[in-house]
Amino acid sequence: MKSFILFLALVCGGVSFLLYTDNQFVSGNWAGQICRSAGALCHNPQLLAFAAAGLLALWLLMIFVSAIRD
């Protein structure tokens, strides 16, 4: 479960970075396609960054709690 949460945090962070980059360079070929398919997330990539930060905090909490139990 801890590995899955870390994986989701990394995916959310990567997609957030991709959408932020896409928003900066909309004139490229791939940028327009991503913005059309992503919808509102392309205009506000911070939402995914916040989700990634929350998942990372949850992962750290799980690591801490499992260390205390042992």
mmCIF file as Biopython writes it, N, C-alpha, C and O atoms, coordinates in Angstrom:
data_model
#
loop_
_atom_site.group_PDB
_atom_site.id
_atom_site.type_symbol
_atom_site.label_atom_id
_atom_site.label_alt_id
_atom_site.label_comp_id
_atom_site.label_asym_id
_atom_site.label_entity_id
_atom_site.label_seq_id
_atom_site.pdbx_PDB_ins_code
_atom_site.Cartn_x
_atom_site.Cartn_y
_atom_site.Cartn_z
_atom_site.occupancy
_atom_site.B_iso_or_equiv
_atom_site.auth_seq_id
_atom_site.auth_asym_id
_atom_site.pdbx_PDB_model_num
ATOM 1   N N  . MET A ? 1  ? 0.824  -1.191 0.000   1.0 0.0 1  A 1 
ATOM 2   C CA . MET A ? 1  ? 0.000  0.000  0.000   1.0 0.0 1  A 1 
ATOM 3   C C  . MET A ? 1  ? 0.874  1.263  0.000   1.0 0.0 1  A 1 
ATOM 4   O O  . MET A ? 1  ? 0.572  2.247  -0.676  1.0 0.0 1  A 1 
ATOM 5   N N  . LYS A ? 2  ? 1.969  1.208  0.779   1.0 0.0 2  A 1 
ATOM 6   C CA . LYS A ? 2  ? 2.853  2.373  0.831   1.0 0.0 2  A 1 
ATOM 7   C C  . LYS A ? 2  ? 3.488  2.643  -0.530  1.0 0.0 2  A 1 
ATOM 8   O O  . LYS A ? 2  ? 3.643  3.795  -0.936  1.0 0.0 2  A 1 
ATOM 9   N N  . SER A ? 3  ? 3.846  1.587  -1.218  1.0 0.0 3  A 1 
ATOM 10  C CA . SER A ? 3  ? 4.471  1.754  -2.538  1.0 0.0 3  A 1 
ATOM 11  C C  . SER A ? 3  ? 3.480  2.316  -3.544  1.0 0.0 3  A 1 
ATOM 12  O O  . SER A ? 3  ? 3.842  3.126  -4.396  1.0 0.0 3  A 1 
ATOM 13  N N  . PHE A ? 4  ? 2.228  1.883  -3.443  1.0 0.0 4  A 1 
ATOM 14  C CA . PHE A ? 4  ? 1.196  2.382  -4.361  1.0 0.0 4  A 1 
ATOM 15  C C  . PHE A ? 4  ? 0.938  3.866  -4.135  1.0 0.0 4  A 1 
ATOM 16  O O  . PHE A ? 4  ? 0.777  4.620  -5.095  1.0 0.0 4  A 1 
ATOM 17  N N  . ILE A ? 5  ? 0.897  4.289  -2.885  1.0 0.0 5  A 1 
ATOM 18  C CA . ILE A ? 5  ? 0.678  5.709  -2.585  1.0 0.0 5  A 1 
ATOM 19  C C  . ILE A ? 5  ? 1.854  6.546  -3.071  1.0 0.0 5  A 1 
ATOM 20  O O  . ILE A ? 5  ? 1.660  7.641  -3.599  1.0 0.0 5  A 1 
ATOM 21  N N  . LEU A ? 6  ? 3.064  6.042  -2.899  1.0 0.0 6  A 1 
ATOM 22  C CA . LEU A ? 6  ? 4.233  6.752  -3.419  1.0 0.0 6  A 1 
ATOM 23  C C  . LEU A ? 6  ? 4.187  6.824  -4.942  1.0 0.0 6  A 1 
ATOM 24  O O  . LEU A ? 6  ? 4.518  7.858  -5.524  1.0 0.0 6  A 1 
ATOM 25  N N  . PHE A ? 7  ? 3.780  5.739  -5.589  1.0 0.0 7  A 1 
ATOM 26  C CA . PHE A ? 7  ? 3.638  5.736  -7.043  1.0 0.0 7  A 1 
ATOM 27  C C  . PHE A ? 7  ? 2.615  6.771  -7.497  1.0 0.0 7  A 1 
ATOM 28  O O  . PHE A ? 7  ? 2.873  7.515  -8.443  1.0 0.0 7  A 1 
ATOM 29  N N  . LEU A ? 8  ? 1.458  6.832  -6.837  1.0 0.0 8  A 1 
ATOM 30  C CA . LEU A ? 8  ? 0.442  7.828  -7.191  1.0 0.0 8  A 1 
ATOM 31  C C  . LEU A ? 8  ? 0.952  9.250  -6.991  1.0 0.0 8  A 1 
ATOM 32  O O  . LEU A ? 8  ? 0.658  10.133 -7.798  1.0 0.0 8  A 1 
ATOM 33  N N  . ALA A ? 9  ? 1.708  9.476  -5.929  1.0 0.0 9  A 1 
ATOM 34  C CA . ALA A ? 9  ? 2.263  10.808 -5.684  1.0 0.0 9  A 1 
ATOM 35  C C  . ALA A ? 9  ? 3.233  11.198 -6.796  1.0 0.0 9  A 1 
ATOM 36  O O  . ALA A ? 9  ? 3.218  12.336 -7.265  1.0 0.0 9  A 1 
ATOM 37  N N  . LEU A ? 10 ? 4.074  10.260 -7.216  1.0 0.0 10 A 1 
ATOM 38  C CA . LEU A ? 10 ? 5.017  10.554 -8.300  1.0 0.0 10 A 1 
ATOM 39  C C  . LEU A ? 10 ? 4.308  10.785 -9.618  1.0 0.0 10 A 1 
ATOM 40  O O  . LEU A ? 10 ? 4.701  11.662 -10.388 1.0 0.0 10 A 1 
ATOM 41  N N  . VAL A ? 11 ? 3.266  10.010 -9.890  1.0 0.0 11 A 1 
ATOM 42  C CA . VAL A ? 11 ? 2.510  10.199 -11.132 1.0 0.0 11 A 1 
ATOM 43  C C  . VAL A ? 11 ? 1.802  11.556 -11.119 1.0 0.0 11 A 1 
ATOM 44  O O  . VAL A ? 11 ? 1.843  12.286 -12.110 1.0 0.0 11 A 1 
ATOM 45  N N  . CYS A ? 12 ? 1.156  11.894 -10.004 1.0 0.0 12 A 1 
ATOM 46  C CA . CYS A ? 12 ? 0.477  13.194 -9.919  1.0 0.0 12 A 1 
ATOM 47  C C  . CYS A ? 12 ? 1.467  14.347 -10.062 1.0 0.0 12 A 1 
ATOM 48  O O  . CYS A ? 12 ? 1.178  15.335 -10.739 1.0 0.0 12 A 1 
ATOM 49  N N  . GLY A ? 13 ? 2.616  14.227 -9.439  1.0 0.0 13 A 1 
ATOM 50  C CA . GLY A ? 13 ? 3.641  15.275 -9.563  1.0 0.0 13 A 1 
ATOM 51  C C  . GLY A ? 13 ? 4.164  15.389 -10.978 1.0 0.0 13 A 1 
ATOM 52  O O  . GLY A ? 13 ? 4.360  16.497 -11.477 1.0 0.0 13 A 1 
ATOM 53  N N  . GLY A ? 14 ? 4.394  14.259 -11.637 1.0 0.0 14 A 1 
ATOM 54  C CA . GLY A ? 14 ? 4.869  14.279 -13.025 1.0 0.0 14 A 1 
ATOM 55  C C  . GLY A ? 14 ? 3.857  14.859 -13.982 1.0 0.0 14 A 1 
ATOM 56  O O  . GLY A ? 14 ? 4.206  15.638 -14.869 1.0 0.0 14 A 1 
ATOM 57  N N  . VAL A ? 15 ? 2.607  14.485 -13.810 1.0 0.0 15 A 1 
ATOM 58  C CA . VAL A ? 15 ? 1.554  15.021 -14.679 1.0 0.0 15 A 1 
ATOM 59  C C  . VAL A ? 15 ? 1.373  16.517 -14.423 1.0 0.0 15 A 1 
ATOM 60  O O  . VAL A ? 15 ? 1.148  17.287 -15.357 1.0 0.0 15 A 1 
ATOM 61  N N  . SER A ? 16 ? 1.468  16.919 -13.177 1.0 0.0 16 A 1 
ATOM 62  C CA . SER A ? 16 ? 1.372  18.341 -12.862 1.0 0.0 16 A 1 
ATOM 63  C C  . SER A ? 16 ? 2.484  19.129 -13.543 1.0 0.0 16 A 1 
ATOM 64  O O  . SER A ? 16 ? 2.239  20.199 -14.101 1.0 0.0 16 A 1 
ATOM 65  N N  . PHE A ? 17 ? 3.710  18.598 -13.498 1.0 0.0 17 A 1 
ATOM 66  C CA . PHE A ? 17 ? 4.829  19.263 -14.162 1.0 0.0 17 A 1 
ATOM 67  C C  . PHE A ? 17 ? 4.618  19.296 -15.680 1.0 0.0 17 A 1 
ATOM 68  O O  . PHE A ? 17 ? 4.894  20.305 -16.330 1.0 0.0 17 A 1 
ATOM 69  N N  . LEU A ? 18 ? 4.130  18.191 -16.232 1.0 0.0 18 A 1 
ATOM 70  C CA . LEU A ? 18 ? 3.861  18.140 -17.670 1.0 0.0 18 A 1 
ATOM 71  C C  . LEU A ? 18 ? 2.812  19.162 -18.075 1.0 0.0 18 A 1 
ATOM 72  O O  . LEU A ? 18 ? 2.968  19.845 -19.088 1.0 0.0 18 A 1 
ATOM 73  N N  . LEU A ? 19 ? 1.746  19.272 -17.293 1.0 0.0 19 A 1 
ATOM 74  C CA . LEU A ? 19 ? 0.697  20.237 -17.623 1.0 0.0 19 A 1 
ATOM 75  C C  . LEU A ? 19 ? 1.174  21.668 -17.420 1.0 0.0 19 A 1 
ATOM 76  O O  . LEU A ? 19 ? 0.771  22.561 -18.165 1.0 0.0 19 A 1 
ATOM 77  N N  . TYR A ? 20 ? 2.020  21.901 -16.431 1.0 0.0 20 A 1 
ATOM 78  C CA . TYR A ? 20 ? 2.583  23.244 -16.243 1.0 0.0 20 A 1 
ATOM 79  C C  . TYR A ? 20 ? 3.455  23.611 -17.435 1.0 0.0 20 A 1 
ATOM 80  O O  . TYR A ? 20 ? 3.382  24.730 -17.945 1.0 0.0 20 A 1 
ATOM 81  N N  . THR A ? 21 ? 4.282  22.667 -17.879 1.0 0.0 21 A 1 
ATOM 82  C CA . THR A ? 21 ? 5.132  22.907 -19.043 1.0 0.0 21 A 1 
ATOM 83  C C  . THR A ? 21 ? 4.275  23.107 -20.285 1.0 0.0 21 A 1 
ATOM 84  O O  . THR A ? 21 ? 4.564  23.966 -21.119 1.0 0.0 21 A 1 
ATOM 85  N N  . ASP A ? 22 ? 3.233  22.319 -20.400 1.0 0.0 22 A 1 
ATOM 86  C CA . ASP A ? 22 ? 2.316  22.419 -21.525 1.0 0.0 22 A 1 
ATOM 87  C C  . ASP A ? 22 ? 1.641  23.789 -21.552 1.0 0.0 22 A 1 
ATOM 88  O O  . ASP A ? 22 ? 1.453  24.375 -22.618 1.0 0.0 22 A 1 
ATOM 89  N N  . ASN A ? 23 ? 1.285  24.286 -20.392 1.0 0.0 23 A 1 
ATOM 90  C CA . ASN A ? 23 ? 0.633  25.588 -20.304 1.0 0.0 23 A 1 
ATOM 91  C C  . ASN A ? 23 ? 1.594  26.706 -20.697 1.0 0.0 23 A 1 
ATOM 92  O O  . ASN A ? 23 ? 1.154  27.732 -21.216 1.0 0.0 23 A 1 
ATOM 93  N N  . GLN A ? 24 ? 2.890  26.535 -20.466 1.0 0.0 24 A 1 
ATOM 94  C CA . GLN A ? 24 ? 3.867  27.557 -20.818 1.0 0.0 24 A 1 
ATOM 95  C C  . GLN A ? 24 ? 4.171  27.572 -22.311 1.0 0.0 24 A 1 
ATOM 96  O O  . GLN A ? 24 ? 4.447  28.631 -22.875 1.0 0.0 24 A 1 
ATOM 97  N N  . PHE A ? 25 ? 4.123  26.419 -22.951 1.0 0.0 25 A 1 
ATOM 98  C CA . PHE A ? 25 ? 4.484  26.294 -24.366 1.0 0.0 25 A 1 
ATOM 99  C C  . PHE A ? 25 ? 3.321  25.761 -25.179 1.0 0.0 25 A 1 
ATOM 100 O O  . PHE A ? 25 ? 3.417  24.676 -25.752 1.0 0.0 25 A 1 
ATOM 101 N N  . VAL A ? 26 ? 2.235  26.496 -25.239 1.0 0.0 26 A 1 
ATOM 102 C CA . VAL A ? 26 ? 1.024  26.033 -25.908 1.0 0.0 26 A 1 
ATOM 103 C C  . VAL A ? 26 ? 1.193  26.001 -27.421 1.0 0.0 26 A 1 
ATOM 104 O O  . VAL A ? 26 ? 0.375  25.388 -28.107 1.0 0.0 26 A 1 
ATOM 105 N N  . SER A ? 27 ? 2.199  26.624 -27.951 1.0 0.0 27 A 1 
ATOM 106 C CA . SER A ? 27 ? 2.343  26.699 -29.406 1.0 0.0 27 A 1 
ATOM 107 C C  . SER A ? 27 ? 2.852  25.399 -30.027 1.0 0.0 27 A 1 
ATOM 108 O O  . SER A ? 27 ? 2.804  25.265 -31.250 1.0 0.0 27 A 1 
ATOM 109 N N  . GLY A ? 28 ? 3.337  24.438 -29.243 1.0 0.0 28 A 1 
ATOM 110 C CA . GLY A ? 28 ? 3.875  23.192 -29.779 1.0 0.0 28 A 1 
ATOM 111 C C  . GLY A ? 28 ? 2.786  22.235 -30.229 1.0 0.0 28 A 1 
ATOM 112 O O  . GLY A ? 28 ? 1.606  22.459 -29.958 1.0 0.0 28 A 1 
ATOM 113 N N  . ASN A ? 29 ? 3.183  21.158 -30.925 1.0 0.0 29 A 1 
ATOM 114 C CA . ASN A ? 29 ? 2.235  20.169 -31.411 1.0 0.0 29 A 1 
ATOM 115 C C  . ASN A ? 29 ? 1.581  19.394 -30.270 1.0 0.0 29 A 1 
ATOM 116 O O  . ASN A ? 29 ? 0.361  19.230 -30.249 1.0 0.0 29 A 1 
ATOM 117 N N  . TRP A ? 30 ? 2.376  18.925 -29.338 1.0 0.0 30 A 1 
ATOM 118 C CA . TRP A ? 30 ? 1.842  18.098 -28.266 1.0 0.0 30 A 1 
ATOM 119 C C  . TRP A ? 30 ? 1.085  18.911 -27.233 1.0 0.0 30 A 1 
ATOM 120 O O  . TRP A ? 30 ? 0.228  18.375 -26.529 1.0 0.0 30 A 1 
ATOM 121 N N  . ALA A ? 31 ? 1.388  20.196 -27.132 1.0 0.0 31 A 1 
ATOM 122 C CA . ALA A ? 31 ? 0.775  21.021 -26.095 1.0 0.0 31 A 1 
ATOM 123 C C  . ALA A ? 31 ? -0.718 21.214 -26.305 1.0 0.0 31 A 1 
ATOM 124 O O  . ALA A ? 31 ? -1.495 21.125 -25.354 1.0 0.0 31 A 1 
ATOM 125 N N  . GLY A ? 32 ? -1.116 21.470 -27.505 1.0 0.0 32 A 1 
ATOM 126 C CA . GLY A ? 32 ? -2.537 21.666 -27.777 1.0 0.0 32 A 1 
ATOM 127 C C  . GLY A ? 32 ? -3.348 20.409 -27.549 1.0 0.0 32 A 1 
ATOM 128 O O  . GLY A ? 32 ? -4.475 20.487 -27.059 1.0 0.0 32 A 1 
ATOM 129 N N  . GLN A ? 33 ? -2.805 19.254 -27.890 1.0 0.0 33 A 1 
ATOM 130 C CA . GLN A ? 33 ? -3.516 17.995 -27.687 1.0 0.0 33 A 1 
ATOM 131 C C  . GLN A ? 33 ? -3.711 17.684 -26.207 1.0 0.0 33 A 1 
ATOM 132 O O  . GLN A ? 33 ? -4.770 17.214 -25.794 1.0 0.0 33 A 1 
ATOM 133 N N  . ILE A ? 34 ? -2.691 17.948 -25.430 1.0 0.0 34 A 1 
ATOM 134 C CA . ILE A ? 34 ? -2.814 17.680 -23.996 1.0 0.0 34 A 1 
ATOM 135 C C  . ILE A ? 34 ? -3.815 18.632 -23.360 1.0 0.0 34 A 1 
ATOM 136 O O  . ILE A ? 34 ? -4.616 18.216 -22.523 1.0 0.0 34 A 1 
ATOM 137 N N  . CYS A ? 35 ? -3.784 19.888 -23.741 1.0 0.0 35 A 1 
ATOM 138 C CA . CYS A ? 35 ? -4.725 20.847 -23.156 1.0 0.0 35 A 1 
ATOM 139 C C  . CYS A ? 35 ? -6.165 20.525 -23.533 1.0 0.0 35 A 1 
ATOM 140 O O  . CYS A ? 35 ? -7.072 20.713 -22.722 1.0 0.0 35 A 1 
ATOM 141 N N  . ARG A ? 36 ? -6.383 20.046 -24.741 1.0 0.0 36 A 1 
ATOM 142 C CA . ARG A ? 36 ? -7.743 19.676 -25.132 1.0 0.0 36 A 1 
ATOM 143 C C  . ARG A ? 36 ? -8.232 18.456 -24.356 1.0 0.0 36 A 1 
ATOM 144 O O  . ARG A ? 36 ? -9.402 18.395 -23.977 1.0 0.0 36 A 1 
ATOM 145 N N  . SER A ? 37 ? -7.364 17.499 -24.120 1.0 0.0 37 A 1 
ATOM 146 C CA . SER A ? 37 ? -7.798 16.287 -23.429 1.0 0.0 37 A 1 
ATOM 147 C C  . SER A ? 37 ? -7.829 16.453 -21.909 1.0 0.0 37 A 1 
ATOM 148 O O  . SER A ? 37 ? -8.610 15.777 -21.239 1.0 0.0 37 A 1 
ATOM 149 N N  . ALA A ? 38 ? -7.009 17.323 -21.359 1.0 0.0 38 A 1 
ATOM 150 C CA . ALA A ? 38 ? -6.949 17.476 -19.906 1.0 0.0 38 A 1 
ATOM 151 C C  . ALA A ? 38 ? -7.997 18.434 -19.369 1.0 0.0 38 A 1 
ATOM 152 O O  . ALA A ? 38 ? -8.341 18.359 -18.189 1.0 0.0 38 A 1 
ATOM 153 N N  . GLY A ? 39 ? -8.506 19.319 -20.185 1.0 0.0 39 A 1 
ATOM 154 C CA . GLY A ? 39 ? -9.549 20.236 -19.740 1.0 0.0 39 A 1 
ATOM 155 C C  . GLY A ? 39 ? -9.051 21.249 -18.734 1.0 0.0 39 A 1 
ATOM 156 O O  . GLY A ? 39 ? -8.087 21.973 -18.986 1.0 0.0 39 A 1 
ATOM 157 N N  . ALA A ? 40 ? -9.724 21.294 -17.580 1.0 0.0 40 A 1 
ATOM 158 C CA . ALA A ? 40 ? -9.430 22.319 -16.567 1.0 0.0 40 A 1 
ATOM 159 C C  . ALA A ? 40 ? -8.075 22.109 -15.901 1.0 0.0 40 A 1 
ATOM 160 O O  . ALA A ? 40 ? -7.499 23.062 -15.376 1.0 0.0 40 A 1 
ATOM 161 N N  . LEU A ? 41 ? -7.558 20.893 -15.909 1.0 0.0 41 A 1 
ATOM 162 C CA . LEU A ? 41 ? -6.273 20.653 -15.254 1.0 0.0 41 A 1 
ATOM 163 C C  . LEU A ? 41 ? -5.128 21.333 -15.990 1.0 0.0 41 A 1 
ATOM 164 O O  . LEU A ? 41 ? -4.106 21.646 -15.380 1.0 0.0 41 A 1 
ATOM 165 N N  . CYS A ? 42 ? -5.281 21.565 -17.281 1.0 0.0 42 A 1 
ATOM 166 C CA . CYS A ? 42 ? -4.235 22.241 -18.037 1.0 0.0 42 A 1 
ATOM 167 C C  . CYS A ? 42 ? -4.120 23.704 -17.624 1.0 0.0 42 A 1 
ATOM 168 O O  . CYS A ? 42 ? -3.032 24.279 -17.633 1.0 0.0 42 A 1 
ATOM 169 N N  . HIS A ? 43 ? -5.244 24.292 -17.264 1.0 0.0 43 A 1 
ATOM 170 C CA . HIS A ? 43 ? -5.233 25.704 -16.880 1.0 0.0 43 A 1 
ATOM 171 C C  . HIS A ? 43 ? -4.898 25.895 -15.401 1.0 0.0 43 A 1 
ATOM 172 O O  . HIS A ? 43 ? -4.552 26.997 -14.976 1.0 0.0 43 A 1 
ATOM 173 N N  . ASN A ? 44 ? -5.000 24.829 -14.630 1.0 0.0 44 A 1 
ATOM 174 C CA . ASN A ? 44 ? -4.702 24.915 -13.203 1.0 0.0 44 A 1 
ATOM 175 C C  . ASN A ? 44 ? -3.951 23.654 -12.759 1.0 0.0 44 A 1 
ATOM 176 O O  . ASN A ? 44 ? -4.530 22.814 -12.071 1.0 0.0 44 A 1 
ATOM 177 N N  . PRO A ? 45 ? -2.676 23.504 -13.136 1.0 0.0 45 A 1 
ATOM 178 C CA . PRO A ? 45 ? -1.941 22.284 -12.772 1.0 0.0 45 A 1 
ATOM 179 C C  . PRO A ? 45 ? -1.579 22.203 -11.294 1.0 0.0 45 A 1 
ATOM 180 O O  . PRO A ? 45 ? -1.080 21.175 -10.838 1.0 0.0 45 A 1 
ATOM 181 N N  . GLN A ? 46 ? -1.821 23.261 -10.548 1.0 0.0 46 A 1 
ATOM 182 C CA . GLN A ? 46 ? -1.505 23.233 -9.128  1.0 0.0 46 A 1 
ATOM 183 C C  . GLN A ? 46 ? -2.378 22.235 -8.375  1.0 0.0 46 A 1 
ATOM 184 O O  . GLN A ? 46 ? -1.984 21.743 -7.318  1.0 0.0 46 A 1 
ATOM 185 N N  . LEU A ? 47 ? -3.557 21.931 -8.908  1.0 0.0 47 A 1 
ATOM 186 C CA . LEU A ? 47 ? -4.429 20.972 -8.237  1.0 0.0 47 A 1 
ATOM 187 C C  . LEU A ? 47 ? -3.768 19.610 -8.126  1.0 0.0 47 A 1 
ATOM 188 O O  . LEU A ? 47 ? -3.832 18.970 -7.076  1.0 0.0 47 A 1 
ATOM 189 N N  . LEU A ? 48 ? -3.132 19.163 -9.201  1.0 0.0 48 A 1 
ATOM 190 C CA . LEU A ? 48 ? -2.430 17.886 -9.152  1.0 0.0 48 A 1 
ATOM 191 C C  . LEU A ? 48 ? -1.186 17.964 -8.267  1.0 0.0 48 A 1 
ATOM 192 O O  . LEU A ? 48 ? -0.817 16.985 -7.618  1.0 0.0 48 A 1 
ATOM 193 N N  . ALA A ? 49 ? -0.550 19.116 -8.245  1.0 0.0 49 A 1 
ATOM 194 C CA . ALA A ? 49 ? 0.612  19.273 -7.370  1.0 0.0 49 A 1 
ATOM 195 C C  . ALA A ? 49 ? 0.190  19.194 -5.902  1.0 0.0 49 A 1 
ATOM 196 O O  . ALA A ? 49 ? 0.903  18.608 -5.087  1.0 0.0 49 A 1 
ATOM 197 N N  . PHE A ? 50 ? -0.949 19.771 -5.561  1.0 0.0 50 A 1 
ATOM 198 C CA . PHE A ? 50 ? -1.460 19.677 -4.192  1.0 0.0 50 A 1 
ATOM 199 C C  . PHE A ? 50 ? -1.824 18.237 -3.851  1.0 0.0 50 A 1 
ATOM 200 O O  . PHE A ? 50 ? -1.566 17.777 -2.739  1.0 0.0 50 A 1 
ATOM 201 N N  . ALA A ? 51 ? -2.421 17.526 -4.801  1.0 0.0 51 A 1 
ATOM 202 C CA . ALA A ? 51 ? -2.756 16.114 -4.575  1.0 0.0 51 A 1 
ATOM 203 C C  . ALA A ? 51 ? -1.478 15.297 -4.368  1.0 0.0 51 A 1 
ATOM 204 O O  . ALA A ? 51 ? -1.428 14.423 -3.503  1.0 0.0 51 A 1 
ATOM 205 N N  . ALA A ? 52 ? -0.449 15.584 -5.164  1.0 0.0 52 A 1 
ATOM 206 C CA . ALA A ? 52 ? 0.827  14.874 -5.008  1.0 0.0 52 A 1 
ATOM 207 C C  . ALA A ? 52 ? 1.443  15.162 -3.643  1.0 0.0 52 A 1 
ATOM 208 O O  . ALA A ? 52 ? 1.975  14.258 -2.998  1.0 0.0 52 A 1 
ATOM 209 N N  . ALA A ? 53 ? 1.374  16.401 -3.205  1.0 0.0 53 A 1 
ATOM 210 C CA . ALA A ? 53 ? 1.926  16.754 -1.892  1.0 0.0 53 A 1 
ATOM 211 C C  . ALA A ? 53 ? 1.151  16.061 -0.775  1.0 0.0 53 A 1 
ATOM 212 O O  . ALA A ? 53 ? 1.746  15.592 0.195   1.0 0.0 53 A 1 
ATOM 213 N N  . GLY A ? 54 ? -0.160 15.993 -0.905  1.0 0.0 54 A 1 
ATOM 214 C CA . GLY A ? 54 ? -0.974 15.300 0.095   1.0 0.0 54 A 1 
ATOM 215 C C  . GLY A ? 54 ? -0.675 13.813 0.141   1.0 0.0 54 A 1 
ATOM 216 O O  . GLY A ? 54 ? -0.574 13.228 1.219   1.0 0.0 54 A 1 
ATOM 217 N N  . LEU A ? 55 ? -0.533 13.201 -1.026  1.0 0.0 55 A 1 
ATOM 218 C CA . LEU A ? 55 ? -0.197 11.777 -1.067  1.0 0.0 55 A 1 
ATOM 219 C C  . LEU A ? 55 ? 1.196  11.518 -0.500  1.0 0.0 55 A 1 
ATOM 220 O O  . LEU A ? 55 ? 1.420  10.515 0.178   1.0 0.0 55 A 1 
ATOM 221 N N  . LEU A ? 56 ? 2.121  12.417 -0.780  1.0 0.0 56 A 1 
ATOM 222 C CA . LEU A ? 56 ? 3.466  12.266 -0.230  1.0 0.0 56 A 1 
ATOM 223 C C  . LEU A ? 56 ? 3.456  12.397 1.295   1.0 0.0 56 A 1 
ATOM 224 O O  . LEU A ? 56 ? 4.166  11.671 1.992   1.0 0.0 56 A 1 
ATOM 225 N N  . ALA A ? 57 ? 2.649  13.324 1.804   1.0 0.0 57 A 1 
ATOM 226 C CA . ALA A ? 57 ? 2.524  13.468 3.254   1.0 0.0 57 A 1 
ATOM 227 C C  . ALA A ? 57 ? 1.892  12.215 3.864   1.0 0.0 57 A 1 
ATOM 228 O O  . ALA A ? 57 ? 2.300  11.774 4.938   1.0 0.0 57 A 1 
ATOM 229 N N  . LEU A ? 58 ? 0.901  11.643 3.184   1.0 0.0 58 A 1 
ATOM 230 C CA . LEU A ? 58 ? 0.290  10.407 3.662   1.0 0.0 58 A 1 
ATOM 231 C C  . LEU A ? 58 ? 1.296  9.262  3.656   1.0 0.0 58 A 1 
ATOM 232 O O  . LEU A ? 58 ? 1.319  8.449  4.580   1.0 0.0 58 A 1 
ATOM 233 N N  . TRP A ? 59 ? 2.120  9.196  2.625   1.0 0.0 59 A 1 
ATOM 234 C CA . TRP A ? 59 ? 3.147  8.160  2.544   1.0 0.0 59 A 1 
ATOM 235 C C  . TRP A ? 59 ? 4.143  8.302  3.699   1.0 0.0 59 A 1 
ATOM 236 O O  . TRP A ? 59 ? 4.506  7.314  4.338   1.0 0.0 59 A 1 
ATOM 237 N N  . LEU A ? 60 ? 4.581  9.536  3.960   1.0 0.0 60 A 1 
ATOM 238 C CA . LEU A ? 60 ? 5.509  9.762  5.071   1.0 0.0 60 A 1 
ATOM 239 C C  . LEU A ? 60 ? 4.875  9.404  6.408   1.0 0.0 60 A 1 
ATOM 240 O O  . LEU A ? 60 ? 5.543  8.847  7.280   1.0 0.0 60 A 1 
ATOM 241 N N  . LEU A ? 61 ? 3.601  9.715  6.578   1.0 0.0 61 A 1 
ATOM 242 C CA . LEU A ? 61 ? 2.901  9.364  7.808   1.0 0.0 61 A 1 
ATOM 243 C C  . LEU A ? 61 ? 2.819  7.853  7.965   1.0 0.0 61 A 1 
ATOM 244 O O  . LEU A ? 61 ? 2.995  7.331  9.066   1.0 0.0 61 A 1 
ATOM 245 N N  . MET A ? 62 ? 2.552  7.154  6.876   1.0 0.0 62 A 1 
ATOM 246 C CA . MET A ? 62 ? 2.498  5.696  6.944   1.0 0.0 62 A 1 
ATOM 247 C C  . MET A ? 62 ? 3.863  5.103  7.290   1.0 0.0 62 A 1 
ATOM 248 O O  . MET A ? 62 ? 3.944  4.139  8.052   1.0 0.0 62 A 1 
ATOM 249 N N  . ILE A ? 63 ? 4.922  5.665  6.741   1.0 0.0 63 A 1 
ATOM 250 C CA . ILE A ? 63 ? 6.273  5.202  7.070   1.0 0.0 63 A 1 
ATOM 251 C C  . ILE A ? 63 ? 6.561  5.443  8.554   1.0 0.0 63 A 1 
ATOM 252 O O  . ILE A ? 63 ? 7.107  4.575  9.235   1.0 0.0 63 A 1 
ATOM 253 N N  . PHE A ? 64 ? 6.195  6.611  9.041   1.0 0.0 64 A 1 
ATOM 254 C CA . PHE A ? 64 ? 6.435  6.954  10.442  1.0 0.0 64 A 1 
ATOM 255 C C  . PHE A ? 64 ? 5.654  6.040  11.382  1.0 0.0 64 A 1 
ATOM 256 O O  . PHE A ? 64 ? 6.199  5.548  12.370  1.0 0.0 64 A 1 
ATOM 257 N N  . VAL A ? 65 ? 4.386  5.815  11.077  1.0 0.0 65 A 1 
ATOM 258 C CA . VAL A ? 65 ? 3.550  4.972  11.948  1.0 0.0 65 A 1 
ATOM 259 C C  . VAL A ? 65 ? 4.035  3.521  11.926  1.0 0.0 65 A 1 
ATOM 260 O O  . VAL A ? 65 ? 4.037  2.852  12.959  1.0 0.0 65 A 1 
ATOM 261 N N  . SER A ? 66 ? 4.445  3.036  10.756  1.0 0.0 66 A 1 
ATOM 262 C CA . SER A ? 66 ? 4.938  1.664  10.704  1.0 0.0 66 A 1 
ATOM 263 C C  . SER A ? 66 ? 6.273  1.527  11.456  1.0 0.0 66 A 1 
ATOM 264 O O  . SER A ? 66 ? 6.563  0.467  12.011  1.0 0.0 66 A 1 
ATOM 265 N N  . ALA A ? 67 ? 7.075  2.584  11.475  1.0 0.0 67 A 1 
ATOM 266 C CA . ALA A ? 67 ? 8.333  2.533  12.231  1.0 0.0 67 A 1 
ATOM 267 C C  . ALA A ? 67 ? 8.068  2.541  13.739  1.0 0.0 67 A 1 
ATOM 268 O O  . ALA A ? 67 ? 8.793  1.902  14.501  1.0 0.0 67 A 1 
ATOM 269 N N  . ILE A ? 68 ? 7.044  3.255  14.164  1.0 0.0 68 A 1 
ATOM 270 C CA . ILE A ? 68 ? 6.700  3.303  15.590  1.0 0.0 68 A 1 
ATOM 271 C C  . ILE A ? 68 ? 6.167  1.956  16.055  1.0 0.0 68 A 1 
ATOM 272 O O  . ILE A ? 68 ? 6.461  1.518  17.168  1.0 0.0 68 A 1 
ATOM 273 N N  . ARG A ? 69 ? 5.383  1.297  15.203  1.0 0.0 69 A 1 
ATOM 274 C CA . ARG A ? 69 ? 4.800  0.007  15.582  1.0 0.0 69 A 1 
ATOM 275 C C  . ARG A ? 69 ? 5.865  -1.071 15.744  1.0 0.0 69 A 1 
ATOM 276 O O  . ARG A ? 69 ? 5.713  -1.979 16.561  1.0 0.0 69 A 1 
ATOM 277 N N  . ASP A ? 70 ? 6.922  -0.975 14.981  1.0 0.0 70 A 1 
ATOM 278 C CA . ASP A ? 70 ? 7.967  -2.006 15.044  1.0 0.0 70 A 1 
ATOM 279 C C  . ASP A ? 70 ? 8.897  -1.816 16.179  1.0 0.0 70 A 1 
ATOM 280 O O  . ASP A ? 70 ? 9.824  -2.607 16.356  1.0 0.0 70 A 1 
#
